[in-house]
Amino acid sequence: MMAMAVLPYCMGHGAIAGALDEAKARAHLDAVAEGNLDALMQDYTDDAYMEWVGGPLDGRYRGKDAIRSVWQRFIAINAGKPRPAHFGKVSAFTNPKGTSLQSGAEYGGALPLKVWHVLTYRDGELSTEIWQIAPALQIDQ
């Protein structure tokens, strides 16, 4: 009986905000490639958390100020210029509490890298972000 009570919370509900969050995630990744700091920062919650795994920016960052600082450093690595980028298919997983999206990406520029992204949105705001530097990542379409 408990399983039946929990079942609605385990199933994906595309109407909850999945499409909106997917559009926000795409805009976020585009802002990364463009080096657009203001656009990057617009969806974060005040207490957002970022886990950057690998590379020169490896670390854990909590709060908008810390996240802004890491993005400033990332943008500076490429002298503030846009990076050519190739994004893989975005997969979204939604339930009534939020949406998590994942995608692979390949960024060019002064420091080319492949990244596995996971973005979690709660109430339409970006609360958690994982950047996994993944040199062997194959970008899916």
N, C-alpha and C positions, 0 to 999 in steps of 0.2 A: 504494500500500500504506500509506503514511503517513496518508492521508486516512481510511482504514478504521480505523486505530489510534486516531485522534483523535476519530472520530465519536461514540463513547459519551460523551465529555466535552462535546460541543457540544449534545447533545440534552437537552431538559428532562426531569427526573426528579421528578415530583410527589411521590413517596414519600420523597424525601430529607429534606425538611423544609419544603417549600413551603407546605403548609396551616398548619403551626405558625407559620412566619414571617409568613404573611398575617394570622393572628390577632394576632400581636404587633404588626404594623404598624398594624392597625385600633385596637388598644388604645393604641398610641403617639399616633396622630392624635386619638383621643378625649381623651387626657390633655392634648394641646395645647389643645383647645377648652375643657376643664375648668379649665385653668390649674393642673393637679396636678403640681407639680415632682417629687415623689418617684416618681410613676408614670412620668413622662417619662424619668427618669434610670436606671430599673432595668435596662434592656436594653443600655446602652452598654458597649462594651469599655473598658478603662482608657485605651487609646490611640486612641479613636474620633476621627473627623474629621468636621467639619461645614463645609459650604460654603454660606453664606447670601448669595444674590445679589440685591441691590437693597434699597431701603428703609433705614430708620434703623439697622438691625442688620447691614448689609452687612459681610461680612468672612469670614475663614477662622479656624476655631476647632479646636484640637487638644487632646484630652484631656478627661477628665470635668470638671475644674475650670473650664476655659474654656467648655465647653458648658453647664454648670450656670449660669454667669454670664450667658450670652446668654439662656437661658430665664428667668432671674430678671428680666432687663430686659424681655423680651417680656411676661411676666405682669404686671409693674408698669405697663406702658403701658395696660393695661386695668384698673388698680386692683385686681388680684387676682381679678377677677370672671370667671366663665365667659363664653366667647364663643359666640354662636350660630354653628353651622358646618354646611356642606353639603359632603359628600364625594362625589367621583366614583368610578367603578368602579376597583378596584385590579387592576392587571395585574402578574403575577408571572413572573419569568424565573429558572429554577432549573437548576443543574448541580451536580456533586458538590462543588464548592468553596464554594457559597453560593447565596443567593437575593437578587435585586434586585427591588424592587417600586416601582411608580410609581402616582401618583394625583394628581388635581387636587383642590383644596379651596378653599372660599370661607369666610373667617372674618369675622364681624361684630365689633362692639365699638367701642371708642374709635378704633381705627385699622383700618377694614375693609380686607381685602386678599384677593387671589386668589394661590394658591401652587401651583406644580407641585412635588410631592414625589418624591424618589427615596431609598429606604432600602435599604441593603445589609446583609444578615445573613450572618455566617460563624459556623459552629458554634452557631447559635441566639442569637448576640449581635449587637447593632447596631454595625457597625464604621464605616459611612460614611452620612452624610445630606446630601442637597442640598435646600435651600430656594430655589427660584427664584421671586421675586416676579414675577407674570405678570398684569398688569392686563387684558389682552385674553383671558385663558384662558376657554374655554367648558367648563364642568363636565359631563362625560359621565356617564351612569348606567350 
